[in-house]
Amino acid sequence: MKRFTKMLLAAGLFCAGTTIANAQVKIPADIEALLTKNTCLACHRADQKLVGPGYKEVMAKKKYKPEQIVELIYAPKPANWPGYPPMAALPSVPKDEALKIAQWIVSLAPKKK
């Protein structure tokens, strides 16, 4: 499992270096560090599809609350995202870090007019 996690992290860091510079959404440094540490960037970007949906797409599809996103980090529901590969559960993400990431994702929701 550790080897898989290291490979996933390496892939994420490689991809992060090539696409974060092109992103439209500025990820705060503290959030980017958490996304990198917890391998989120291996599959997700803020505003574009990679392996999984972009975080803005997630919030445009459904108005999740931070607590719901935290639950999905630990127990993903692939049925919510047909057409994407199923997300692996990430039980190693500390609860406080998952909540901080989730609160940032929620901040990307489209603003009501």
PyMOL commands that set and color helices and strands:
alter all, ss='L'
color gray80, all
select helices_A, chain A and resi 2-22+29-37+40-42+55-61+66-74+78-80+95-107
alter helices_A, ss='H'
color red, helices_A
deselect
rebuild
show_as cartoon
